[in-house]
Amino acid sequence: MNNIIEIEGQKAVVSLDPDIGLLRGEFLGLNGGADFYADSIDKLREEGALSLKVFLEMCAENGVSPYRQFSGRFNVRLAPKLHEAAVLAARAEQKSLNEWISDVIESAAEQ
């Protein structure tokens, strides 16, 4: 997946912060902010490991779960024509719209 790195088993999205000329990492799936900056990928990994360690320690000290809980449900609003196209594509594969969308998202997320 583009712009995603894994640090200590946790995924983080990486972007460039042009205002300060540094790479920025932000952990996904945490129950709070744990971002980190560096001028190279190697240093970003080091800073990420440190940021994650501090975040997890703070959560433990405060008795807070560090990981965000996902319900598995979300609402999507589409243009009517796109909605129709998705229903037709799902039916062509003999799937419900929910199954088809889940498969499409899974396929896209694995890249």
Secondary structure, DSSP 8 states (H G I E B T S, - for coil): -TTEEEETTEEEEEEEETTTTEEEEEESSBSS--EEEESSHHHHHHHHHHHHHHHHHHHHHHT---B----S-------HHHHHHHHHHHHHTT--HHHHHHHHHHHHHT-
